[in-house]
Amino acid sequence: MAQAKRCRQISVTRPTAEPWYAAGLRFTCTQSGNCCSGDPGYVYVTGDEIQKIAVSIGCRNGRLSSKYIRKVGSRFSLVEDEETGDCCFLETKNGKRVCAIYSVRPLQCRTWPFWKINLETADDWCRAAQDCPGINTGKLHDRDEIEACRKVTRC
């Protein structure tokens, strides 16, 4: 009887299969701006991120106005253009769409494309790659790095 119980415990706690991306994934941001545009959504920001963004764009009081952030429930999100879906910090410079706050962009942006929604299956990753020219190119990110990004975002 005790032996059967032990076997059940072992089967419950046995390691799960490796994720499909266990060998790593390639990604280097090309700053195409594609991840900063499109369907409406939320780019959540923390108080610290708001302050860093405010300082970077020259707001002396360390606060952002409603031109840049909006309240969503108990959280804050960056504002998007109602017509285009563009993030309020997406600019066009020399014909290229770029992030005006790239060096202080929020965690949610820094962890793209290693979001849960893009990592469920290889097909999900390929779907994200259709809009993001940086996916499957450049730096090889190992499983630990991918998992760290995936775990800190709600996406």
N, C-alpha and C positions, 0 to 999 in steps of 0.2 A: 504494500500500500504506500509506504513512504517512498519507495522507488518510483512508482507511477507519478506521485506528486512532484518529485524532483525532475522527472522527464518533462512534465508539462511546464515547469518553471524554466527549464533550459530552452524548450522550444519557443516560449514566449520572449525570452531575452536574447535569442540568437541574433547575430548581426543581420541587418537588412542588406539587400543588394546595393551595389555601388550605383551612384547616380549616373545617368547617361553621359554626363560631362566630367567624369572622374579623371580623365586624361588632360583636362584643362580646356579652355576656350580662348580663342584669339579675339582681341578687341583693342582698338586704339581710336580714341575720339578724333574725328576729322572736323569737328565743329561745323557740321552741315546745317545744324539748326532744326533738323527734322524731328528730333525728340522734343523740341520746344514748341511744336506747332501741331495743329490737327484737332482731333476730337476733343471736346471739353473734358476737363478733369481737374485734378488738384495737385499742386506742388506744395506740400506742407512744409512750413518753416517753423523753427523753434525761436524762442526769444533771443538766444545768442546769435543765430543766423540772421535774424532781422537786424540786429545791431551791427553785425559785420557788413551786411549789404548796405545799410544806411550810411555807415562810415565810408564805404568804398565809392558811393555815388555822391558824397559830399553833404549829407544831412548832418548838420552839426550836433543835433540833439540825440542822435543815435536811434531815431524812430523813422518809420516809413509811413507815408500817408496812404489813404485809401486808393490812391492812384496805383499803388504797388502791391498792397496786401488787402485781403478780405477775411472776414471772420467766417469760419465754417464750423458750426457747432462750438466746441470748446477750443478749437485749433485755428491757426491762421494758414492761408494759402496765398501764393502769388496770384496776381490778377492776370487774366487772359483777355485778349481782344475778343469781343463778342462775335465779330464777323469771321475772323480768320482762325481763331483759337490760338494765336501766337502768344507766347509768354510776354509779359510787359517788358522784359529785359532782352528780348530778341531784337537785334538791330541789323541793319544792312550797312556794311562798310565795304567799299570797293567792290560792290556787286556780290558780296558773300554775306550770308546770314550768320551772325555770330552772337554769342552771349555776352552782354555788356558787363556781367558780373562773374565771368567764368572762374576767376581766381578765388571767389568767395561763394560760389554757387552752393545751394543747399545740399544736404546729405542725399536726399532723394535724387537729385541730379547727378551727384558724384558717383552714385552706385549704379547708374544706368550702364549697361543693359542687364546687369545681374540681379534682376527683380524676379520674384517667384513666378510671376505670370509668364516670363520669358524662359524660365528654366524647367517648367513642368515636363516638357518633352522636347526632343530634337526638332519636331515640327514647329513648336512654339518659338524656338530660337530662330529657325529659318524664316518664320513669318516676321519676326522683329527685324531680321537682316534685310528684308525687302525694302524697308524704309530707312535703314541705318547703314550707310556705307562703311562705317568703322567695324561692324560686326564681321567676324571671320577674317580679319586682317590685323597685321601688326603684332603687338605684344601677346605672348601666351600667358594667360592668367591661370594659376594652378587651382586645384579644387578648394584648398583652404581659403584662398583669397576670394574665390567666388562665393563660398559658403558664408564668409564673414559679411560680404555685401548683402547677400540674400537675406540674412538674418536680421539686419538692422533696418530694413525697409518694410513697409506694409504693402508694397506694390506686388 
